[in-house]
Amino acid sequence: MSESFESLIDLGAGADVSGWDFSWLEGRATEQRPPWGYARHMADRLARAAASLDIHTGGGEVLAEATMFPPTAVAIESWPPNATKATRVLHPRGVVVVAGPEEPPLPFADAAFDLVTSRHPATIWWDEIARVLQPGGTYFAQHVGPASVFELIEFFLGPQPTARRGRHPDAEAAAARAAGLEIVDLQPAKLRIEIHDIAAVVYLLRKVIWWVPDFSVEEYRDRLRDLHDLIQQEGPFIAHSTRHLIEARRPAIA
């Protein structure tokens, strides 16, 4: 017997959404993984770095997948629940967690790091990334691409034509070059998402708060009911995430 709408709503509304671990969704939603293996490549670069900075580290889950860290390893996170979790996860590994804004000015000296990493940063401040990178240093990241999961977002908000044009990898590459960085690699991917119940929807919209910024169960109960009924009648709700792997380098001083 399938779970009721109300029980699923309560389940999603009561789930812990701190950190950046999505294992709670097991059995309720799936997302195709990008082909390049970001965490593996990040770990390889960390093992060879002297000083690293991870921006928008979330709860530190992705960074913690690395087996080795450089002598100086720093992560920054602005949302207090995530910063608390990242401290718990990363401090035992020797990574300093800075709880503060991930926007200009970053609280670090010029040319402080030879490696800056980020997985799914909310905003990319290219001038600041270039400033804190040493000459010859690398920015290595996986970014969210344009119109990611917009099938779900527009189900709740209606058409978003302007927002759909944001985060294009070519535009980001141009902005990186304008900040004085060289693009070493840029790989886009479109990935299938299947959402199997409304509890997963509530969990996601509570966790990824910029998808539907004013989301609450009370505010969107009618649309949640509509989506629940749709899933019951037609099967999993299908959406698509977009990602791009980007590697940029600050030119070495001649």
N, C-alpha and C positions, 0 to 999 in steps of 0.2 A: 504494500500500500504506500502510495507516495505521500510525502510530508505535506502538511497543509500550508497555505500561503502565510498564515499568521505565525506558525512555528518556524518557518524558514526566515521570515522577517526578523523574528526575535533572535534566531541563531546568528544571522549576519550582523545584527545590531549589537550583539553582545561579545563578538569576537575581538580579541586583542589586535589592534592595528599598528602598534608601535614597531619600529624597525623597518627593514626592507626585505623581509623574508616572507615569501608567498606560499609557504608549505601548507598553510591552513586550507588552501583551495584544492588540495589533492582530492580527486574524486568529484569535484564540483566544477572545475574549469581547467582547461588546458591551453597552453600557448606554444606554438612551434618555436624552436630555438634558432637564433641566427647561426649561419654556417661557420663563422670564424672562430668561436671559442674565446670570447673576450677575457674571461678570468684567467685562462691558461697563458695567454700572451701578456696580460698585465703582470702575472706572477714572474714570468721570465724577465721582464724589464725591471721589476723591483729587485730581483736577485742581482742585477748588474748595476744598480744605481748607487749613488753616494748619499743623496738626500732627496726624499720624495714627499709629495703633497697629494692627498686624495681629497677632491672637492665634492661636496654633497655626498658624503660617505654613508648617509642613512644610518642604519644601526650597525654599520661596520661589517655586515655579513659577507659582502663580495670581497672587500679588501682582506678579510680574515682567511679567505681561501688560499692566499699566497703562503708558500712554505718558508720563504726567507724575506727579510726586510732589510733595507739599507741601514747604516749606522744612525742616520737621522731620518725618521719616518713620522709624518704628521698627517692627521686627517681633520677635516673641518666639517661641522654640521650645525645648522641653525635651529632646527626644531628640537626643543628640550627633551621630549621623550626619546627621540632617536639619539641625541647626544649622550643621554644617560646609558642607553643600551650599547652604543658604540664604545663608550668608556669601559664598560664591563667586558666587552668582547675583545677590545684591542689593547688596552693597557697591559694585560698579562703577556702580550706579544711584543711589548716594547714600543708600541705606536702611541704617540701623544695625540689626544683628541682635544681640539679647540672648539668650544661651544660658542659660536658667534656667527654673525652674518656672512653669507657667502657672496658678498657683493662688494664693489669698490668702496673704500680701499681694503683689500685683504690685509690682515694683520701680520704681514711678513715683509722682510726687507727685499730690495731689488736683488735679482739673480740668486735667490736663496736655494733654489732646487734645480737639480738636473733632470728630474722627472715629475710631471704633474699628470695625474690620472683622474678620471671621473666616469661613473656609469650612470647614465640618465640624469645629468644635471638639469635642474629646472630652468636656469638661465645661464648663458655662456658669456662671460665678460672677457672678451679676447684681449683687450688691452692689459688687463690685470694678469691674465695667464702669461702673456708675453713679458710683462714686467718681472714677475717672480721667477721666470725661467732663466737659467744661466745661458750664456751664448753656447750654442750647440746642444742645448737641452731639448727635451721632447715632451709634447703633450699627447697622451694616448688615451682615447675615450671611446665609449659607446654612447651615442646620442639617440634620443627619440626623434623620429623623423616626422614628415608632414602628415596631417590628418590621421594620426595614430589612434585607433580604437574609436574613430568618429562615428561608426555605425551605432555604438552604444551612447556616446555623448549626444549625438543628434536625436536619438530616440527620446531623450529627456529635454533637450534644449531647443530642438528644431534645427533647421539649416544654419550652418556656421561658415558661410563662404569665405569671409576674410580670414578667420582662424585656420581654415584648411590650407591656406597658402604659406603659413609660417613653418619654420624649422626645416626648410628645404636644404639638403646637403650642399647644393651648389652655392646657395646664399651664405651658408655658414663658412664654406671654404673661402668665399670672397671676403667675408668679414675677418677671417683669420689672416688672410694675406694683407688686408688693410692695416692690421695691427702689427705687421712686420714678420709674420710667421710664414714658413714654407710648408706647403701641403706635401706630405710624403705618401699618404695612402688615404683613399676614400672609397668605402664599399657600402652600398645600400642594400637593404633586404625588406621584403614584405612578408609578414608571417601570420598564419591563421590562428585565430582564437576561437575556442568553443566554450560557451558558458551554459552549464547544465541546470542551474537552478537560481532562484531569486536571492537566496542567501549569499551566493557568490557575488551577485550584482551589488547588494548592500555593502558587503565587505569591501569590494573594490572601490566603490564611490566614497566610502568613509576613509579609505587608506590613501587613494590617489586623489587628493582633495581638489586639485586644479581641473579635473575632468568636468565636474559639475560643481562649481564653487559654492553654491548655496544649498548643496544637498543636505537633506534630512529626510528620514523616513516619513515624518508627518507632512512635510511640504510636498513630497513626491509620491505619496501612497497610491494615488490613482494610477499614475504611470507605472509604478511598480506592479500593481495588480494587473495592468494591461500586459506587461512583459511576462509576468508569471503565467498568465493565461496563454500567451503566445508560445512560450516554451512547452507548456503542457500539451498544446495542440500540435505543434510543428516540430518539436525536438529542440536541440541546443541552439542558442542564439549565436550566430556567426559574426565575428568582427575580425578586423585585421590590424595588427600593430605594424609600425614601420620603424626601422632602426638603421643607423649607419655607423660603421666603424670609421674613426677618423684619427689620423696621426699627423701631427704638425710639429715643426722644429723651428726653434729660434736660430737664425744663422749664426755660425761661429764668427768670431772677430778675426779678420785677416791678420 
